[in-house]
Amino acid sequence: MNYSNALAAIQNKKNGDKTTKKMANHTYLTLHCDQSVSLRLHSTDIITWYADGTIETHTGGWETVTTKDRINSNLDGYNIYTDRGIWYIRDLRNDFEYIYESGRLQDSTGKCILTPSISEKLHKYAGRPVSSLEEAIQTLKVMTLDQLQKLWKHCGPRWRKASARAFIVTYCIKEFLPLVLNDSDESDGWKNILMDRLSGGTHALPLRNLAA
């Protein structure tokens, strides 16, 4: 659901109050005086859409299965999931993940403004804090080969960590090309994905618009 859908859902009610609509148990859409629309679960506005395209999400301290499901069921373009008790949110438009935080999720241009999850790994292997996508890109570009190889191996192919590898491939492709890697399984996988990325293969598709 986006702002237009949420607003229409309330305004197109056949009967009753045109400022609120029940969506599920203890869950209501509400139209506010500033024309923003929120999805309220109990007493928390878990999603708020603004007319300019800005989106906020909040858990109210209740990081529960119900809160996560309500957000995922009603918010277009994003998906929240947990890994070892930590909440992450994936931008489905470019298949990139961020560390979930209550507050502003998306600015008026449609850009997700949360901290990219790869920042944790970059801080560990590059020794510099990263708080934005732009900083992550710049950090990757100045890392040494040894740092990059350690980061690559740490971001194994399992589950959510695969997106970190796709991130490395997307933004360091030019820097990686002249490198001569050893013949380990890890480096072979690295080279194969790089070549696939260059040829416009499957790894080129998910992140093609991330830098826009």
N, C-alpha and C positions, 0 to 999 in steps of 0.2 A: 504494500500500500504506500502511496506517496501523498503529498499534500492535496492534490486535486481529488484523488480517490476518497481520502478521508473527509474532505469538505463535502463532497457530493453525497457520501453515505449518510451524513447528518441532514443535509438540506433536502434530500429526496425522500425523506420519511413521509409516509402518507398521512399519518396522524400524530398528534401530541407535540411535545416540545421539540422545536427544530434546532436546539443547541446541544442536544445530547442523544446518544443512541447506544443501547446495550449491544455488546459484541460477543460476550461470553460470560461465564460466571464471575461476578465481581469485577467485570471489565467493561468500561464505557468509553466511547468517543465523546469528547467535549469540545465545543466551539467557544473560544474565548473572545473577549471584547477587542483584542488586537488582531483578530481574525486568524490567530494560530489555532491549530487543532491538536489536542493531546489524546493519547490512549491511556486511561487511568486504570490501574489494577489496585483494588482496595483504595488506599489514600495516596498512592504514588503515581505521578504522570511518568510512565515508563518510556513513552515516546512522545515527543512534541515536534510537530511539523510547522514551519513558518512559511509564509507566502513567498518569501524571497529565496526559498530553497534550503535554508538552514535547518538542520535536524539536531535535536538533543535526545539523549537517552539517559534514564536514571533507574537504578535498582532500589533506591530508598534504603539501602543496606540489606535488602533481601535478595541475595544472589542464589535464587532457588531454581529448581527445574521449571516451575510454573512461570516465573518471571522470564526466564530464557525462552521458553516456548512461546509466550505471548509476544515477545519482541520479534522472534524469528517468524512467527505466523503473520505479522502485520507490517513488517518493515521491508520494503523493496530494496534489493541491491546488497544486502548484508546478511551475514549469518554468524551468530554467536555459538561458540562451543567451548568446552573445558578440556584442559589437559593437565593432569596431576593437580587438580584443584584450582588452577589459574584460568581465568576467563580470557578468551581471545575472540576477536571479531574479524571476520574475513570480508573484504570488499569483493563481492562476486563479479563486479564489472571488470576487474583486472586480476582476480585470484590472488590478491596480496593480503597478508594478515597483519593485525595490529593488536597491541595489548589493550584489553577493554578497560575503559574508565567511564564512570558516570559523568555526564556533562555534555558539552557540544561534541557531536560526532562528525558533522559535515558542515562546511561553510556554504555561503550563498552561491559559490561557483560549482558546487557538487563535489568538492575535494574533501576526502577524509582527513581530519587533522589530528588523529591520535598518534601515539608513538609506535613506530613499526616494531614488530616483535623481534626482528633480527638485531635490533639495537642492543639487546642483552648480549648476544654473541659477539657483536662488533666491539663492545666495551671490553669484553674479556680478551679478545685476540688482537685488537688494534690498540687497546689502552687509551681510548678516548671516548667520552660520553657522546651518545647520539640521541637526539630527541625529535628528529623529523626525518621524512623521507629524503629530503635534499641533503641533509647531513650524512645520512647513511650512504648515499651515492658517492659523495666526496670522500668519505672515509675509505670505502672500498677501493677507490681509484689510487689512493696513496699507500695502500698496504704493501708490504714486501711479499715476495713469492712464498717465503716460509710461513708468514702470517696467513696468507690466503689458503695455503694447503691445509693448515691446521683448522681454519674456519670451515673449509669444505668438508673435511672428514668429520668434524663435529656436527655439521648439518647433514646427518645421514638421510638416506632415502625414505625413511619411515614416515608415514602419515603427514603431520603438519610441517615437519622439518623440510619436506621436499620443496615447499614454497621458498624457503631461504636459499636453497640451491638455485632455483629458477631466478631469484633476485640477483644472485651473484653472476649468473650467466648473462642476464639481460644488461647489466650495467658495467660489466668489466670485460665484455667480449673483445674489445680492441686491445685492451691491456694483456689479455690472456693469450692471444694468438701467437705472439713471437716466443712464448715460453716453451722450453723443451722439458717435458715431464718424464719421469721415470716410467717403467713398464708395469707398475703395480695395477691391481684391479681398480683402485680408486682413480688413478690418473686416466686409465682407459675409459672409465665411465664419464669422467670429466670431459675428455676429448670428444667422445661420442655425442654428448649433449651439446657441446659447443658447435660441432659440425651441423647437428640437427637445427640448432638455433640459427646458424648462418644460412642454411638452405631453406629456411622458412618452414621447417617441420613442426611437429606437434608442440615442442617447447617454445616456439615463437608466438603461439596464439594467445595464451592466457595473459601475458604481461605486455602486449603490444601497445596499449594506450597508457601505461603507468606514468610515463614521463610527461604526459600532456598537462 
